[in-house]
Amino acid sequence: MRKLVFLIALTFMAGGSIAQELNAKVSVIASQVSSTTDRKVFQTLQTALTNFLNGRRWTQDTYSQQEKIVCNFLLNLTEAGEPNVYRAMLGVQAGRPVYNSSYLSPILNYQDNDVTFKYVEFQQLDFNENNVSGSDALASNLTAVIGYYVYIILGLDYDSFSPRGGDQFFKKAQTVVGNAPDGRNITGWKAFDGQRNRYWLAENFNNSRYTLLHDAYYMYYRLGLDKMYEDENDGRQQVLNALNSLNTLNADNRNLMGLYFFFLGKSDELVKMFKKAPPQERVQASEILQRLDISNANKYKDELK
């Protein structure tokens, strides 16, 4: 489907056989909590999560095999508490293909640092965004978190191909937040859980005041990176337009999680892109990037002189 988007005016229509949307690789790292006797449980969990992600239909659209979204989920277990209860960090990465190239641009590169869940070997992994709490909040929290990030991935991917194309998936992510599991040690779903968490990310992408955030994804990818194969200067200018839009958004809305989220994993790509720009354009990009992507400010300052 996503390949056809390039070719037929972003219609999301595709022929051929039905296939699921994700090409997800799952890794469960349990070195901090496992012994040789229980390692099989985590291997089973890794297989179960892989099947959960790649075996479900997450959209109503049709994907061919080569159009599946390439993504990685790294579940790093950091603590084992009550029987079968774990705390973990979840790393989520997804790539977006650039037209007429073999390059995957990072569209998501995020680590959720506090995921608490319960897992018993061979338990069924269920998920419905309208009913994610279930009878055992800890048991349902893992699939709620995973499902939430799938909808974020889909929202970003669709936004990058068509204006506001991801709205339906960001709404689903917000539905997960509204129905999120609630209980002891379950965090990340509430506004008061921190400045940057699942609640605030979904809020930013569903807030009508932050439409420039959606526009930036479309300008950056579809009008920018995808056009570079035929006109590098024009494509780069569109990327700069996207950065200017985000700069405008940032002027009135400091510390938005959505702004922080946009730049994760993109610094190398942006440096490589603007190193080739004319001096005035390069300086402009450097100044904006130092303001928006503070953690990489020195990189932009040094490499985009």
NUDOFI-229430 format. One line per 3 residues: number of its first residue (from 1); for each residue x, y, z of C-alpha. Coordinates in steps of 0.25 Angstrom, whole numbers, plus 5000, padded with zeros to 4 digits. Layout:
<rs>
NUM = X Y Z ~ ...
</rs>
This chain:
<rs>
1 = 5000 5000 5000 ~ 5011 5010 5004 ~ 5018 5008 4991
4 = 5005 5011 4983 ~ 5003 5024 4991 ~ 5015 5029 4984
7 = 5009 5026 4970 ~ 4994 5029 4971 ~ 4992 5042 4978
10 = 4993 5036 4992 ~ 4980 5029 4991 ~ 4984 5017 5000
13 = 4977 5007 4990 ~ 4984 4994 4987 ~ 4982 4981 4980
16 = 4987 4967 4982 ~ 4985 4959 4994 ~ 4983 4964 5008
19 = 4995 4965 5017 ~ 4997 4970 5031 ~ 5003 4984 5033
22 = 5015 4982 5041 ~ 5029 4975 5038 ~ 5033 4976 5053
25 = 5045 4970 5060 ~ 5043 4967 5075 ~ 5055 4965 5084
28 = 5053 4962 5099 ~ 5065 4964 5107 ~ 5064 4958 5121
31 = 5079 4957 5126 ~ 5076 4965 5138 ~ 5064 4956 5143
34 = 5066 4942 5137 ~ 5073 4930 5140 ~ 5075 4917 5132
37 = 5063 4911 5138 ~ 5053 4922 5134 ~ 5059 4927 5121
40 = 5049 4919 5112 ~ 5038 4928 5118 ~ 5044 4940 5111
43 = 5047 4933 5098 ~ 5032 4929 5098 ~ 5028 4944 5101
46 = 5037 4949 5090 ~ 5030 4939 5080 ~ 5016 4943 5085
49 = 5019 4958 5084 ~ 5025 4956 5069 ~ 5012 4948 5066
52 = 5003 4959 5073 ~ 5010 4970 5065 ~ 5011 4964 5051
55 = 4999 4955 5051 ~ 4988 4965 5055 ~ 4981 4974 5045
58 = 4983 4988 5051 ~ 4976 4996 5039 ~ 4965 4994 5029
61 = 4976 4996 5017 ~ 4982 4986 5009 ~ 4998 4984 5009
64 = 5006 4976 5001 ~ 5019 4969 5007 ~ 5028 4979 5002
67 = 5020 4991 5007 ~ 5020 4986 5022 ~ 5025 4996 5032
70 = 5039 4992 5037 ~ 5039 4994 5052 ~ 5046 4988 5064
73 = 5042 4986 5078 ~ 5052 4984 5089 ~ 5047 4980 5103
76 = 5058 4981 5113 ~ 5053 4974 5126 ~ 5060 4982 5138
79 = 5053 4976 5150 ~ 5045 4964 5154 ~ 5036 4966 5166
82 = 5023 4958 5170 ~ 5022 4945 5163 ~ 5021 4947 5148
85 = 5022 4962 5149 ~ 5033 4970 5142 ~ 5037 4985 5140
88 = 5043 4988 5127 ~ 5048 4998 5117 ~ 5042 4998 5103
91 = 5050 5003 5091 ~ 5042 5006 5079 ~ 5047 5009 5065
94 = 5041 5010 5052 ~ 5046 5014 5038 ~ 5039 5021 5026
97 = 5044 5018 5012 ~ 5049 5029 5004 ~ 5044 5029 4989
100 = 5053 5024 4979 ~ 5064 5019 4989 ~ 5067 5008 4998
103 = 5068 5017 5010 ~ 5059 5016 5022 ~ 5057 5030 5029
106 = 5055 5028 5044 ~ 5041 5033 5047 ~ 5041 5028 5061
109 = 5052 5025 5071 ~ 5047 5025 5085 ~ 5049 5018 5099
112 = 5038 5017 5109 ~ 5045 5015 5122 ~ 5034 5010 5131
115 = 5026 4998 5126 ~ 5020 4989 5137 ~ 5013 4976 5133
118 = 5010 4962 5137 ~ 5013 4950 5128 ~ 5010 4935 5130
121 = 5016 4926 5119 ~ 5006 4923 5108 ~ 4996 4933 5113
124 = 4988 4939 5101 ~ 4991 4953 5097 ~ 4978 4961 5095
127 = 4976 4975 5091 ~ 4964 4984 5088 ~ 4967 4999 5089
130 = 4952 5001 5094 ~ 4955 4991 5105 ~ 4969 4990 5110
133 = 4968 4989 5125 ~ 4962 4975 5126 ~ 4961 4967 5139
136 = 4976 4967 5142 ~ 4981 4981 5139 ~ 4996 4977 5140
139 = 4994 4966 5130 ~ 4987 4975 5120 ~ 4997 4986 5122
142 = 5007 4980 5113 ~ 4998 4979 5101 ~ 4992 4992 5104
145 = 5006 4999 5103 ~ 5010 4991 5090 ~ 4996 4994 5083
148 = 4998 5009 5087 ~ 5011 5010 5080 ~ 5006 5002 5068
151 = 4996 5013 5066 ~ 5006 5024 5068 ~ 5015 5017 5057
154 = 5003 5016 5048 ~ 4999 5031 5051 ~ 5013 5036 5047
157 = 5014 5027 5035 ~ 5001 5032 5029 ~ 5003 5046 5033
160 = 5016 5045 5025 ~ 5009 5041 5012 ~ 4997 5050 5012
163 = 4992 5062 5020 ~ 4986 5058 5033 ~ 4986 5044 5028
166 = 4989 5039 5042 ~ 4977 5045 5050 ~ 4969 5032 5051
169 = 4981 5025 5058 ~ 4985 5036 5067 ~ 4970 5036 5072
172 = 4972 5021 5074 ~ 4984 5023 5082 ~ 4977 5034 5091
175 = 4965 5023 5093 ~ 4976 5014 5098 ~ 4980 5025 5108
178 = 4966 5027 5112 ~ 4963 5013 5115 ~ 4977 5010 5120
181 = 4980 4999 5131 ~ 4980 5006 5145 ~ 4986 5000 5157
184 = 4998 4999 5166 ~ 5011 5002 5159 ~ 5004 5005 5145
187 = 5009 5018 5140 ~ 5011 5026 5128 ~ 4996 5027 5125
190 = 4992 5040 5133 ~ 4995 5054 5131 ~ 5002 5055 5145
193 = 5011 5043 5142 ~ 5022 5053 5136 ~ 5024 5063 5125
196 = 5027 5053 5114 ~ 5019 5040 5115 ~ 5008 5033 5107
199 = 4997 5042 5111 ~ 5004 5055 5106 ~ 5009 5049 5093
202 = 4995 5045 5089 ~ 4989 5058 5094 ~ 4999 5066 5085
205 = 4995 5058 5073 ~ 4980 5060 5076 ~ 4981 5075 5080
208 = 4975 5084 5069 ~ 4984 5095 5073 ~ 4996 5086 5069
211 = 4993 5084 5054 ~ 5006 5089 5050 ~ 5012 5076 5056
214 = 5004 5068 5046 ~ 5008 5077 5035 ~ 5023 5076 5038
217 = 5022 5061 5036 ~ 5016 5062 5022 ~ 5025 5074 5018
220 = 5038 5067 5023 ~ 5035 5053 5017 ~ 5026 5054 5005
223 = 5029 5068 5000 ~ 5044 5068 5005 ~ 5051 5054 5005
226 = 5042 5048 4994 ~ 5045 5059 4985 ~ 5060 5059 4987
229 = 5062 5049 4976 ~ 5058 5058 4965 ~ 5062 5072 4971
232 = 5071 5071 4984 ~ 5070 5086 4986 ~ 5055 5087 4985
235 = 5053 5075 4994 ~ 5063 5081 5005 ~ 5055 5094 5004
238 = 5043 5087 5008 ~ 5050 5080 5019 ~ 5054 5094 5024
241 = 5039 5098 5022 ~ 5036 5087 5032 ~ 5046 5092 5042
244 = 5041 5106 5041 ~ 5027 5101 5044 ~ 5032 5094 5056
247 = 5039 5106 5060 ~ 5026 5114 5059 ~ 5019 5104 5068
250 = 5030 5104 5078 ~ 5030 5119 5080 ~ 5016 5118 5086
253 = 5017 5104 5092 ~ 5030 5101 5099 ~ 5034 5087 5103
256 = 5023 5080 5095 ~ 5026 5065 5095 ~ 5022 5064 5081
259 = 5033 5074 5077 ~ 5043 5066 5085 ~ 5038 5053 5079
262 = 5039 5058 5064 ~ 5055 5060 5065 ~ 5058 5046 5072
265 = 5068 5039 5063 ~ 5068 5049 5052 ~ 5081 5057 5056
268 = 5090 5050 5047 ~ 5080 5050 5035 ~ 5078 5065 5037
271 = 5093 5068 5038 ~ 5096 5060 5025 ~ 5085 5067 5018
274 = 5088 5082 5021 ~ 5103 5080 5020 ~ 5101 5081 5005
277 = 5092 5093 5006 ~ 5097 5107 5002 ~ 5103 5115 5014
280 = 5091 5124 5017 ~ 5082 5112 5017 ~ 5091 5103 5025
283 = 5092 5114 5036 ~ 5077 5116 5036 ~ 5075 5101 5038
286 = 5086 5101 5049 ~ 5080 5112 5057 ~ 5066 5106 5056
289 = 5071 5092 5060 ~ 5079 5097 5072 ~ 5067 5103 5077
292 = 5058 5091 5075 ~ 5067 5079 5077 ~ 5074 5084 5089
295 = 5081 5070 5092 ~ 5088 5071 5079 ~ 5091 5086 5078
298 = 5106 5084 5079 ~ 5105 5075 5067 ~ 5098 5085 5059
301 = 5106 5096 5063 ~ 5119 5089 5060 ~ 5116 5081 5047
304 = 5107 5092 5040 ~ 5116 5104 5041
</rs>
